[in-house]
Amino acid sequence: TSTKETEEKLPTLSSFLDVEKTAALPQKEIEALWRLRHVRDPQSLCAAMATSTFARLARTARQHPQFILPLPKEGQGAEIHFLQWTFPSETTVTVLFTHLAEFKLRGEFAQPHTTVTHHLDLAESNGVVLMEGRTMENRGVSVEDGKFLLMCLQKFYGFEGLMEGDGNGNGGGGDAVAKQNASQRRKLMEQFTNGDEGFKVEELLEEAEKVP
């Protein structure tokens, strides 16, 4: 399945649950129900996030719809993976992850190894965005790898929140370090988007390892 074909096959939220009935539930119950829907699928990636958190990610994604992320491999350094955000409808936002080597070779016909869809149907009414996705079998990427890439994505695309100082810090040095890291991540993303020759994969690896 190529990148184009993947977009055409995206499931809607109603294919997982009754949207109208679910909207009547408290947010905690919605999140629990969502996880229950995916618990039996070993290849599934599933999460729920606050609408405000997703809004920050989406704002950055519109500025930087493509980026690369490292995936550490034991004894082999790190593999580089290409990610691409798409906005196919008002209620769905997707992220496709592909091996960078394959994307360079095949472009839009490259096969994503992980596809993630954010469902915005309940974003305004219930304050929650539901995310689901899959890591394809036999593509050299495990579900744990997929989770790591998603965590890394939030680290880079969520820099805005850290720079605004709402990263749940208690003031002091911790916040200063978080803001410095966020500033460095923004610089890397801007360099990548602009095709800046100053972009260094070594710096990307360094930032990916930092917490927060």
Z-matrix of the N, CA and C atoms (Angstrom, degrees):
N
C 1 1.453
C 2 1.525 1 109.37
N 3 1.315 2 118.36 1 122.02
C 4 1.451 3 121.49 2 -179.62
C 5 1.525 4 109.60 3 -81.73
N 6 1.333 5 115.31 4 174.04
C 7 1.460 6 120.92 5 178.97
C 8 1.521 7 110.75 6 -57.72
N 9 1.342 8 117.27 7 -43.86
C 10 1.467 9 120.82 8 -179.56
C 11 1.516 10 111.30 9 -63.38
N 12 1.333 11 116.67 10 -45.42
C 13 1.464 12 120.86 11 -178.85
C 14 1.520 13 111.10 12 -65.56
N 15 1.325 14 116.69 13 -35.60
C 16 1.464 15 120.70 14 179.32
C 17 1.517 16 110.26 15 -60.48
N 18 1.336 17 117.14 16 -43.91
C 19 1.461 18 121.18 17 -179.90
C 20 1.524 19 111.07 18 -60.62
N 21 1.328 20 116.96 19 -38.26
C 22 1.460 21 120.63 20 -176.80
C 23 1.525 22 112.49 21 -71.04
N 24 1.334 23 117.85 22 -21.19
C 25 1.464 24 121.22 23 -175.27
C 26 1.526 25 113.17 24 -100.33
N 27 1.314 26 117.65 25 10.57
C 28 1.457 27 119.89 26 -174.19
C 29 1.525 28 112.28 27 -63.90
N 30 1.341 29 117.34 28 132.29
C 31 1.461 30 120.50 29 177.88
C 32 1.527 31 111.26 30 -77.28
N 33 1.331 32 116.51 31 150.83
C 34 1.459 33 120.94 32 174.77
C 35 1.520 34 108.75 33 -93.20
N 36 1.315 35 116.99 34 166.75
C 37 1.464 36 120.22 35 -179.65
C 38 1.527 37 111.04 36 -62.77
N 39 1.330 38 116.42 37 -33.95
C 40 1.472 39 120.17 38 -178.62
C 41 1.523 40 112.60 39 -66.46
N 42 1.328 41 117.52 40 -14.40
C 43 1.465 42 119.25 41 176.60
C 44 1.532 43 111.12 42 -79.70
N 45 1.342 44 116.20 43 -9.78
C 46 1.468 45 121.01 44 178.42
C 47 1.526 46 112.82 45 -106.82
N 48 1.340 47 116.35 46 -34.73
C 49 1.461 48 119.30 47 -176.46
C 50 1.527 49 111.04 48 -157.16
N 51 1.323 50 115.66 49 166.21
C 52 1.463 51 122.39 50 177.61
C 53 1.528 52 107.36 51 -78.20
N 54 1.327 53 116.16 52 105.16
C 55 1.465 54 120.83 53 -172.66
C 56 1.527 55 111.93 54 -61.50
N 57 1.334 56 116.70 55 -43.43
C 58 1.471 57 120.68 56 -177.43
C 59 1.535 58 111.53 57 -63.19
N 60 1.329 59 116.43 58 -45.83
C 61 1.472 60 120.12 59 179.91
C 62 1.529 61 110.84 60 -68.05
N 63 1.319 62 115.91 61 -38.84
C 64 1.465 63 120.27 62 -179.30
C 65 1.523 64 111.20 63 -65.06
N 66 1.328 65 116.74 64 -35.90
C 67 1.467 66 121.20 65 -179.04
C 68 1.527 67 112.28 66 -62.82
N 69 1.331 68 116.81 67 -21.16
C 70 1.471 69 121.03 68 -179.60
C 71 1.530 70 112.22 69 -82.41
N 72 1.325 71 116.92 70 -7.62
C 73 1.468 72 121.03 71 -177.21
C 74 1.533 73 111.60 72 -89.43
N 75 1.345 74 117.21 73 156.14
C 76 1.470 75 120.26 74 172.84
C 77 1.531 76 109.87 75 -65.45
N 78 1.322 77 116.14 76 156.05
C 79 1.466 78 120.74 77 -175.34
C 80 1.528 79 112.82 78 -57.16
N 81 1.345 80 117.59 79 -43.00
C 82 1.468 81 120.69 80 -179.09
C 83 1.526 82 111.33 81 -60.31
N 84 1.334 83 116.44 82 -39.08
C 85 1.468 84 120.13 83 179.54
C 86 1.524 85 111.10 84 -69.08
N 87 1.323 86 115.94 85 -36.97
C 88 1.469 87 120.16 86 177.78
C 89 1.527 88 109.71 87 -61.19
N 90 1.325 89 115.68 88 -45.85
C 91 1.468 90 120.26 89 -179.12
C 92 1.527 91 111.27 90 -63.17
N 93 1.338 92 116.34 91 -41.65
C 94 1.471 93 120.49 92 179.61
C 95 1.528 94 110.92 93 -65.47
N 96 1.332 95 116.05 94 -42.58
C 97 1.468 96 121.45 95 179.05
C 98 1.527 97 110.43 96 -62.44
N 99 1.320 98 116.07 97 -40.87
C 100 1.465 99 121.49 98 -179.24
C 101 1.532 100 111.24 99 -62.43
N 102 1.324 101 115.64 100 -44.61
C 103 1.471 102 119.43 101 179.71
C 104 1.527 103 110.84 102 -66.64
N 105 1.318 104 115.72 103 -36.61
C 106 1.463 105 120.68 104 178.84
C 107 1.527 106 111.07 105 -62.77
N 108 1.333 107 116.38 106 -35.10
C 109 1.467 108 121.67 107 -179.46
C 110 1.533 109 111.90 108 -63.32
N 111 1.320 110 116.25 109 -25.38
C 112 1.467 111 119.72 110 -172.84
C 113 1.522 112 114.36 111 -112.67
N 114 1.322 113 116.72 112 -1.57
C 115 1.463 114 120.48 113 -170.95
C 116 1.530 115 113.76 114 -63.90
N 117 1.328 116 117.62 115 -27.20
C 118 1.472 117 119.98 116 -176.23
C 119 1.529 118 114.01 117 -86.97
N 120 1.319 119 117.14 118 -8.52
C 121 1.464 120 120.23 119 -178.14
C 122 1.528 121 109.49 120 -95.98
N 123 1.340 122 118.20 121 108.60
C 124 1.468 123 120.63 122 -176.10
C 125 1.529 124 113.85 123 -65.53
N 126 1.335 125 117.54 124 -19.90
C 127 1.471 126 120.47 125 -179.14
C 128 1.532 127 111.83 126 -94.65
N 129 1.324 128 116.37 127 2.59
C 130 1.461 129 120.68 128 -172.52
C 131 1.524 130 113.26 129 -80.27
N 132 1.325 131 114.82 130 143.67
C 133 1.462 132 122.96 131 169.55
C 134 1.525 133 105.80 132 -116.86
N 135 1.311 134 117.05 133 128.73
C 136 1.455 135 119.51 134 -172.13
C 137 1.522 136 109.81 135 -147.23
N 138 1.337 137 116.61 136 138.88
C 139 1.465 138 120.46 137 178.93
C 140 1.522 139 109.63 138 -162.04
N 141 1.326 140 115.20 139 165.03
C 142 1.464 141 121.86 140 173.28
C 143 1.518 142 106.84 141 -132.42
N 144 1.325 143 116.83 142 140.38
C 145 1.462 144 119.33 143 179.33
C 146 1.523 145 110.25 144 -139.66
N 147 1.323 146 115.41 145 156.46
C 148 1.462 147 120.53 146 178.07
C 149 1.525 148 109.62 147 -64.54
N 150 1.323 149 116.03 148 145.12
C 151 1.465 150 120.97 149 180.00
C 152 1.528 151 111.06 150 -56.52
N 153 1.329 152 117.33 151 -38.90
C 154 1.469 153 120.83 152 -178.87
C 155 1.532 154 111.35 153 -64.02
N 156 1.339 155 116.00 154 -37.99
C 157 1.470 156 120.31 155 177.93
C 158 1.521 157 110.19 156 -65.28
N 159 1.344 158 115.91 157 -46.42
C 160 1.459 159 119.40 158 179.98
C 161 1.529 160 110.88 159 -63.51
N 162 1.335 161 116.83 160 -38.50
C 163 1.467 162 120.45 161 -178.32
C 164 1.524 163 110.92 162 -58.70
N 165 1.335 164 116.48 163 -38.23
C 166 1.469 165 119.85 164 177.81
C 167 1.526 166 110.91 165 -65.69
N 168 1.345 167 115.49 166 -44.59
C 169 1.470 168 119.51 167 178.82
C 170 1.528 169 110.42 168 -60.18
N 171 1.342 170 115.87 169 -44.48
C 172 1.467 171 120.82 170 -176.22
C 173 1.526 172 111.68 171 -66.47
N 174 1.338 173 116.73 172 -36.96
C 175 1.469 174 119.45 173 178.24
C 176 1.525 175 110.21 174 -61.26
N 177 1.321 176 115.31 175 -45.09
C 178 1.466 177 119.59 176 178.94
C 179 1.528 178 110.32 177 -66.61
N 180 1.347 179 116.32 178 -38.10
C 181 1.468 180 121.01 179 -178.51
C 182 1.522 181 111.91 180 -62.96
N 183 1.324 182 117.37 181 -35.19
C 184 1.472 183 119.57 182 179.27
C 185 1.530 184 110.98 183 -69.63
N 186 1.328 185 116.28 184 -29.41
C 187 1.470 186 120.26 185 176.79
C 188 1.526 187 111.53 186 -80.35
N 189 1.338 188 114.97 187 -33.12
C 190 1.469 189 120.83 188 -176.51
C 191 1.533 190 109.10 189 -132.10
N 192 1.335 191 117.38 190 73.07
C 193 1.474 192 120.17 191 -175.26
C 194 1.524 193 114.42 192 -69.34
N 195 1.322 194 116.69 193 -13.57
C 196 1.466 195 120.41 194 178.06
C 197 1.527 196 108.94 195 -131.75
N 198 1.328 197 114.39 196 144.26
C 199 1.468 198 119.19 197 179.00
C 200 1.521 199 107.83 198 -161.01
N 201 1.315 200 116.88 199 173.80
C 202 1.466 201 120.35 200 174.24
C 203 1.527 202 108.95 201 -123.95
N 204 1.330 203 115.60 202 148.27
C 205 1.462 204 121.64 203 178.89
C 206 1.525 205 109.46 204 -133.37
N 207 1.325 206 116.90 205 146.32
C 208 1.467 207 120.17 206 178.65
C 209 1.523 208 111.47 207 -89.01
N 210 1.315 209 115.81 208 146.98
C 211 1.465 210 121.68 209 174.39
C 212 1.528 211 107.28 210 -125.24
N 213 1.346 212 117.39 211 106.34
C 214 1.472 213 119.93 212 -178.65
C 215 1.526 214 111.45 213 -61.17
N 216 1.320 215 116.24 214 134.97
C 217 1.464 216 122.28 215 175.71
C 218 1.524 217 107.98 216 -122.45
N 219 1.316 218 116.17 217 125.95
C 220 1.460 219 120.63 218 -174.26
C 221 1.530 220 111.72 219 -56.76
N 222 1.313 221 114.70 220 123.38
C 223 1.455 222 120.49 221 177.59
C 224 1.518 223 114.44 222 76.17
N 225 1.347 224 117.25 223 1.34
C 226 1.473 225 120.03 224 -176.77
C 227 1.524 226 112.91 225 -127.52
N 228 1.324 227 117.48 226 14.17
C 229 1.457 228 118.78 227 -176.28
C 230 1.514 229 110.11 228 74.86
N 231 1.330 230 116.93 229 -128.59
C 232 1.468 231 120.29 230 -178.63
C 233 1.520 232 111.03 231 -137.96
N 234 1.330 233 115.92 232 142.08
C 235 1.467 234 122.04 233 171.11
C 236 1.527 235 107.56 234 -88.66
N 237 1.316 236 116.52 235 147.08
C 238 1.459 237 120.00 236 177.64
C 239 1.530 238 109.11 237 -104.54
N 240 1.327 239 114.97 238 133.11
C 241 1.463 240 120.78 239 -178.45
C 242 1.524 241 110.15 240 -121.63
N 243 1.318 242 114.81 241 141.17
C 244 1.464 243 122.67 242 -178.69
C 245 1.524 244 108.59 243 -95.29
N 246 1.333 245 116.86 244 132.88
C 247 1.464 246 119.22 245 176.45
C 248 1.519 247 109.80 246 -120.28
N 249 1.315 248 114.29 247 148.46
C 250 1.460 249 120.68 248 -177.57
C 251 1.527 250 109.18 249 -140.14
N 252 1.330 251 116.44 250 123.55
C 253 1.465 252 121.81 251 175.19
C 254 1.524 253 109.10 252 -89.35
N 255 1.323 254 116.67 253 141.28
C 256 1.464 255 120.54 254 172.20
C 257 1.525 256 108.04 255 -134.56
N 258 1.321 257 115.64 256 152.83
C 259 1.463 258 122.19 257 -178.50
C 260 1.530 259 108.57 258 -124.15
N 261 1.355 260 116.83 259 71.96
C 262 1.468 261 120.70 260 -172.26
C 263 1.522 262 115.62 261 -69.17
N 264 1.335 263 118.76 262 -24.23
C 265 1.470 264 120.29 263 178.08
C 266 1.522 265 109.19 264 -153.82
N 267 1.333 266 116.18 265 175.00
C 268 1.465 267 120.13 266 -178.08
C 269 1.523 268 112.25 267 -66.58
N 270 1.332 269 116.55 268 -23.21
C 271 1.467 270 119.47 269 -175.60
C 272 1.531 271 113.70 270 -112.46
N 273 1.325 272 117.66 271 4.28
C 274 1.466 273 119.21 272 178.14
C 275 1.530 274 111.52 273 -134.31
N 276 1.309 275 114.25 274 134.46
C 277 1.463 276 121.83 275 174.73
C 278 1.521 277 106.41 276 -130.72
N 279 1.317 278 117.01 277 129.25
C 280 1.465 279 119.53 278 -174.88
C 281 1.526 280 112.15 279 -118.62
N 282 1.318 281 113.95 280 156.56
C 283 1.461 282 121.15 281 171.28
C 284 1.520 283 107.13 282 -129.96
N 285 1.321 284 115.83 283 128.52
C 286 1.464 285 121.84 284 178.63
C 287 1.527 286 108.43 285 -112.60
N 288 1.324 287 115.96 286 129.63
C 289 1.468 288 121.41 287 177.21
C 290 1.526 289 109.08 288 -109.67
N 291 1.321 290 115.92 289 131.72
C 292 1.465 291 122.20 290 -179.15
C 293 1.525 292 109.00 291 -136.24
N 294 1.332 293 117.17 292 145.84
C 295 1.468 294 119.36 293 171.53
C 296 1.530 295 107.65 294 -56.93
N 297 1.319 296 117.54 295 129.41
C 298 1.464 297 120.62 296 -177.64
C 299 1.523 298 111.40 297 -57.57
N 300 1.330 299 116.83 298 -40.10
C 301 1.469 300 120.23 299 -179.33
C 302 1.524 301 110.63 300 -59.88
N 303 1.338 302 116.81 301 -40.18
C 304 1.462 303 119.49 302 179.91
C 305 1.522 304 111.06 303 -71.09
N 306 1.331 305 116.59 304 -38.31
C 307 1.466 306 118.69 305 179.44
C 308 1.525 307 110.62 306 -64.55
N 309 1.324 308 116.79 307 -39.83
C 310 1.473 309 119.96 308 178.08
C 311 1.523 310 110.78 309 -62.22
N 312 1.327 311 115.78 310 -34.69
C 313 1.460 312 121.38 311 -176.98
C 314 1.527 313 112.43 312 -78.00
N 315 1.356 314 116.58 313 -41.40
C 316 1.467 315 120.19 314 -169.48
C 317 1.530 316 115.13 315 -117.01
N 318 1.336 317 117.33 316 -6.18
C 319 1.461 318 119.58 317 177.81
C 320 1.517 319 112.46 318 58.81
N 321 1.341 320 116.74 319 -133.85
C 322 1.469 321 120.84 320 -176.54
C 323 1.528 322 112.77 321 -67.54
N 324 1.327 323 116.82 322 -10.61
C 325 1.471 324 119.75 323 177.71
C 326 1.533 325 111.83 324 -93.95
N 327 1.327 326 116.24 325 3.39
C 328 1.469 327 120.17 326 176.24
C 329 1.525 328 109.40 327 -65.64
N 330 1.320 329 116.43 328 150.08
C 331 1.465 330 121.31 329 -178.43
C 332 1.524 331 110.52 330 -96.27
N 333 1.334 332 118.12 331 116.56
C 334 1.467 333 120.13 332 177.07
C 335 1.528 334 110.21 333 -64.49
N 336 1.328 335 117.05 334 141.44
C 337 1.466 336 119.25 335 175.86
C 338 1.530 337 110.86 336 -91.97
N 339 1.338 338 116.05 337 -19.45
C 340 1.463 339 120.75 338 178.92
C 341 1.522 340 108.75 339 -140.44
N 342 1.315 341 115.78 340 130.88
C 343 1.462 342 122.05 341 178.45
C 344 1.522 343 108.50 342 -124.45
N 345 1.315 344 116.26 343 129.21
C 346 1.465 345 121.19 344 -178.72
C 347 1.524 346 109.08 345 -126.70
N 348 1.329 347 116.66 346 133.45
C 349 1.460 348 121.80 347 178.92
C 350 1.524 349 110.00 348 -120.21
N 351 1.329 350 115.59 349 130.85
C 352 1.467 351 121.45 350 174.35
C 353 1.531 352 107.39 351 -100.08
N 354 1.325 353 116.30 352 126.10
C 355 1.467 354 121.60 353 -180.00
C 356 1.529 355 109.44 354 -100.95
N 357 1.345 356 115.32 355 122.14
C 358 1.462 357 120.70 356 -173.81
C 359 1.534 358 113.28 357 -101.33
N 360 1.335 359 117.17 358 8.36
C 361 1.466 360 121.18 359 -175.72
C 362 1.526 361 113.41 360 -55.08
N 363 1.334 362 117.21 361 -34.49
C 364 1.470 363 121.81 362 -176.05
C 365 1.532 364 112.04 363 -107.30
N 366 1.325 365 116.03 364 10.95
C 367 1.472 366 120.26 365 -174.31
C 368 1.525 367 112.40 366 -62.47
N 369 1.336 368 117.03 367 -46.36
C 370 1.466 369 119.98 368 -178.26
C 371 1.519 370 112.03 369 -81.70
N 372 1.318 371 117.20 370 -44.96
C 373 1.468 372 121.01 371 -174.77
C 374 1.520 373 113.10 372 -71.50
N 375 1.323 374 117.52 373 -35.36
C 376 1.466 375 120.90 374 -173.70
C 377 1.528 376 114.62 375 -121.46
N 378 1.328 377 116.57 376 -3.74
C 379 1.464 378 119.79 377 176.91
C 380 1.510 379 114.74 378 71.29
N 381 1.353 380 116.31 379 22.85
C 382 1.460 381 119.13 380 -177.64
C 383 1.530 382 110.87 381 -136.21
N 384 1.320 383 116.13 382 141.19
C 385 1.465 384 122.96 383 174.52
C 386 1.524 385 106.87 384 -113.06
N 387 1.329 386 116.02 385 128.13
C 388 1.464 387 121.34 386 -177.72
C 389 1.526 388 109.72 387 -100.68
N 390 1.309 389 116.17 388 131.24
C 391 1.460 390 121.41 389 -177.33
C 392 1.520 391 110.55 390 -118.44
N 393 1.318 392 115.33 391 135.90
C 394 1.471 393 119.55 392 174.62
C 395 1.519 394 108.41 393 -142.76
N 396 1.316 395 114.18 394 152.74
C 397 1.452 396 118.09 395 178.90
C 398 1.513 397 110.92 396 -169.48
N 399 1.311 398 114.95 397 179.54
C 400 1.468 399 120.37 398 -178.50
C 401 1.520 400 110.47 399 -141.51
N 402 1.310 401 113.81 400 144.15
C 403 1.459 402 120.78 401 168.78
C 404 1.525 403 106.63 402 -101.37
N 405 1.322 404 116.09 403 121.65
C 406 1.463 405 120.41 404 -176.30
C 407 1.528 406 111.03 405 -68.70
N 408 1.315 407 115.66 406 141.82
C 409 1.464 408 120.39 407 178.01
C 410 1.532 409 110.76 408 -73.05
N 411 1.310 410 115.18 409 153.24
C 412 1.471 411 122.68 410 175.49
C 413 1.528 412 113.78 411 59.12
N 414 1.333 413 115.48 412 32.19
C 415 1.469 414 118.73 413 177.39
C 416 1.529 415 111.18 414 -115.26
N 417 1.347 416 115.79 415 12.04
C 418 1.457 417 120.05 416 177.75
C 419 1.515 418 114.81 417 78.61
N 420 1.339 419 116.10 418 10.35
C 421 1.467 420 121.02 419 179.67
C 422 1.525 421 108.38 420 -130.95
N 423 1.329 422 116.84 421 125.40
C 424 1.466 423 120.88 422 -179.75
C 425 1.527 424 110.70 423 -87.34
N 426 1.332 425 116.11 424 169.33
C 427 1.467 426 120.43 425 176.41
C 428 1.530 427 109.65 426 -61.23
N 429 1.335 428 116.59 427 -38.58
C 430 1.468 429 120.09 428 177.81
C 431 1.528 430 110.81 429 -62.94
N 432 1.340 431 116.10 430 -37.64
C 433 1.471 432 120.13 431 175.77
C 434 1.529 433 109.97 432 -61.97
N 435 1.338 434 115.50 433 -43.12
C 436 1.462 435 120.92 434 179.02
C 437 1.521 436 111.35 435 -60.14
N 438 1.330 437 116.08 436 -41.93
C 439 1.471 438 120.65 437 178.57
C 440 1.528 439 110.79 438 -64.39
N 441 1.334 440 115.88 439 -39.04
C 442 1.464 441 119.63 440 179.13
C 443 1.529 442 110.26 441 -63.61
N 444 1.337 443 116.98 442 -43.94
C 445 1.466 444 120.58 443 -179.81
C 446 1.525 445 111.05 444 -62.69
N 447 1.341 446 117.15 445 -38.46
C 448 1.465 447 120.39 446 178.14
C 449 1.527 448 110.94 447 -66.61
N 450 1.321 449 116.31 448 -40.10
C 451 1.463 450 120.65 449 177.84
C 452 1.532 451 109.97 450 -63.33
N 453 1.323 452 115.02 451 -41.20
C 454 1.460 453 121.02 452 179.26
C 455 1.532 454 110.28 453 -66.47
N 456 1.317 455 116.49 454 -39.87
C 457 1.464 456 121.38 455 177.42
C 458 1.526 457 110.10 456 -57.78
N 459 1.338 458 116.58 457 -47.21
C 460 1.467 459 119.79 458 -179.20
C 461 1.526 460 110.87 459 -63.90
N 462 1.316 461 116.45 460 -33.12
C 463 1.464 462 121.26 461 179.86
C 464 1.531 463 110.45 462 -63.88
N 465 1.337 464 116.65 463 -41.27
C 466 1.460 465 120.45 464 -178.87
C 467 1.528 466 112.15 465 -83.71
N 468 1.319 467 116.97 466 -47.48
C 469 1.466 468 119.49 467 -175.90
C 470 1.527 469 112.85 468 -77.12
N 471 1.324 470 117.38 469 -13.51
C 472 1.460 471 120.30 470 179.04
C 473 1.514 472 113.43 471 -97.39
N 474 1.340 473 117.67 472 16.08
C 475 1.468 474 120.23 473 -175.50
C 476 1.521 475 111.98 474 -60.56
N 477 1.332 476 117.04 475 -29.52
C 478 1.462 477 121.46 476 -176.46
C 479 1.532 478 111.21 477 -57.44
N 480 1.350 479 115.92 478 -42.43
C 481 1.461 480 120.54 479 -179.74
C 482 1.522 481 111.99 480 -63.34
N 483 1.328 482 116.36 481 -40.47
C 484 1.462 483 120.20 482 179.61
C 485 1.525 484 111.12 483 -67.37
N 486 1.334 485 116.31 484 -37.15
C 487 1.460 486 119.35 485 -178.94
C 488 1.520 487 111.43 486 -71.08
N 489 1.359 488 115.67 487 -27.10
C 490 1.466 489 119.35 488 177.66
C 491 1.521 490 111.24 489 -81.84
N 492 1.358 491 115.86 490 -9.47
C 493 1.451 492 119.34 491 176.96
C 494 1.505 493 114.51 492 81.92
N 495 1.364 494 118.31 493 23.69
C 496 1.468 495 119.07 494 178.02
C 497 1.519 496 110.36 495 -108.52
N 498 1.341 497 115.86 496 30.00
C 499 1.454 498 120.03 497 -178.86
C 500 1.513 499 113.19 498 -85.70
N 501 1.347 500 117.06 499 29.25
C 502 1.466 501 122.76 500 178.36
C 503 1.527 502 112.14 501 62.70
N 504 1.319 503 116.41 502 23.55
C 505 1.458 504 119.54 503 177.63
C 506 1.519 505 110.35 504 -79.92
N 507 1.317 506 116.20 505 162.38
C 508 1.461 507 120.69 506 179.96
C 509 1.526 508 111.12 507 -109.28
N 510 1.306 509 115.25 508 27.99
C 511 1.457 510 118.83 509 -179.80
C 512 1.520 511 110.48 510 81.91
N 513 1.328 512 116.33 511 -179.80
C 514 1.456 513 119.85 512 175.68
C 515 1.508 514 112.49 513 80.09
N 516 1.341 515 115.02 514 -160.20
C 517 1.454 516 121.87 515 -173.27
C 518 1.500 517 114.69 516 -62.01
N 519 1.344 518 117.84 517 -34.90
C 520 1.461 519 121.26 518 -178.07
C 521 1.508 520 112.22 519 -57.97
N 522 1.337 521 116.38 520 -45.10
C 523 1.458 522 120.84 521 179.60
C 524 1.523 523 111.07 522 -64.68
N 525 1.316 524 116.46 523 -39.29
C 526 1.465 525 120.82 524 -179.31
C 527 1.523 526 110.57 525 -62.88
N 528 1.323 527 116.39 526 -42.00
C 529 1.469 528 120.83 527 178.57
C 530 1.520 529 110.09 528 -65.44
N 531 1.339 530 116.69 529 -43.86
C 532 1.467 531 120.97 530 -179.99
C 533 1.525 532 110.62 531 -60.44
N 534 1.326 533 116.73 532 -41.95
C 535 1.470 534 120.39 533 -179.71
C 536 1.527 535 110.97 534 -67.44
N 537 1.325 536 115.49 535 -37.91
C 538 1.471 537 119.37 536 178.16
C 539 1.532 538 110.20 537 -64.21
N 540 1.337 539 116.37 538 -43.98
C 541 1.467 540 120.51 539 178.12
C 542 1.522 541 110.86 540 -62.29
N 543 1.342 542 115.96 541 -42.63
C 544 1.464 543 120.73 542 -179.62
C 545 1.523 544 110.87 543 -62.56
N 546 1.324 545 116.05 544 -40.34
C 547 1.462 546 120.90 545 179.12
C 548 1.528 547 110.90 546 -63.22
N 549 1.326 548 116.23 547 -40.34
C 550 1.462 549 120.90 548 179.15
C 551 1.529 550 110.70 549 -66.47
N 552 1.334 551 117.07 550 -38.72
C 553 1.470 552 120.63 551 179.12
C 554 1.526 553 110.79 552 -66.41
N 555 1.326 554 115.81 553 -39.73
C 556 1.466 555 118.82 554 177.66
C 557 1.524 556 110.14 555 -62.46
N 558 1.329 557 116.38 556 -41.52
C 559 1.467 558 120.28 557 179.12
C 560 1.530 559 110.58 558 -59.49
N 561 1.334 560 116.75 559 -45.45
C 562 1.466 561 120.98 560 179.94
C 563 1.525 562 111.36 561 -61.66
N 564 1.336 563 116.51 562 -41.95
C 565 1.464 564 119.66 563 -179.07
C 566 1.521 565 111.05 564 -66.50
N 567 1.328 566 116.47 565 -40.33
C 568 1.466 567 119.96 566 178.75
C 569 1.527 568 110.73 567 -65.78
N 570 1.331 569 116.03 568 -40.08
C 571 1.470 570 119.56 569 178.10
C 572 1.526 571 110.73 570 -62.27
N 573 1.330 572 116.54 571 -43.56
C 574 1.466 573 120.64 572 -178.89
C 575 1.526 574 110.62 573 -64.07
N 576 1.327 575 116.20 574 -47.43
C 577 1.469 576 121.20 575 -178.13
C 578 1.523 577 111.40 576 -62.15
N 579 1.325 578 116.35 577 -37.58
C 580 1.465 579 120.72 578 -177.18
C 581 1.525 580 113.46 579 -87.79
N 582 1.349 581 116.73 580 0.45
C 583 1.463 582 119.53 581 -179.20
C 584 1.517 583 112.49 582 67.05
N 585 1.321 584 116.42 583 29.49
C 586 1.466 585 122.38 584 -177.62
C 587 1.532 586 110.39 585 -68.52
N 588 1.325 587 115.73 586 130.74
C 589 1.467 588 120.18 587 179.75
C 590 1.526 589 112.07 588 -67.69
N 591 1.326 590 116.86 589 -14.16
C 592 1.460 591 120.65 590 179.77
C 593 1.521 592 113.29 591 -77.64
N 594 1.343 593 116.79 592 -8.46
C 595 1.470 594 120.39 593 179.73
C 596 1.524 595 109.75 594 -65.33
N 597 1.341 596 115.94 595 127.40
C 598 1.468 597 120.12 596 -178.51
C 599 1.524 598 110.22 597 -123.79
N 600 1.326 599 115.94 598 127.35
C 601 1.468 600 121.07 599 178.29
C 602 1.526 601 110.10 600 -62.44
N 603 1.329 602 117.40 601 -32.33
C 604 1.469 603 120.86 602 179.18
C 605 1.529 604 110.78 603 -60.03
N 606 1.336 605 116.13 604 -40.23
C 607 1.471 606 120.21 605 178.70
C 608 1.524 607 110.30 606 -68.86
N 609 1.322 608 116.51 607 -35.68
C 610 1.466 609 121.17 608 177.08
C 611 1.530 610 110.09 609 -60.75
N 612 1.328 611 116.31 610 -46.46
C 613 1.468 612 121.40 611 179.17
C 614 1.524 613 110.82 612 -60.59
N 615 1.319 614 115.21 613 -41.53
C 616 1.465 615 120.70 614 -178.75
C 617 1.531 616 110.85 615 -63.35
N 618 1.332 617 116.72 616 -45.32
C 619 1.468 618 120.61 617 -178.92
C 620 1.527 619 111.82 618 -68.50
N 621 1.326 620 116.47 619 -34.80
C 622 1.470 621 120.11 620 -178.79
C 623 1.523 622 111.61 621 -64.57
N 624 1.324 623 116.26 622 -27.24
C 625 1.465 624 120.59 623 -177.59
C 626 1.522 625 112.86 624 -85.17
N 627 1.326 626 117.15 625 -14.76
C 628 1.469 627 120.44 626 -175.58
C 629 1.523 628 112.28 627 -77.01
N 630 1.334 629 114.88 628 148.71
C 631 1.460 630 121.56 629 173.48
C 632 1.519 631 107.21 630 -129.25
N 633 1.342 632 121.12 631 126.56
C 634 1.470 633 124.63 632 0.47
C 635 1.515 634 110.86 633 -77.37
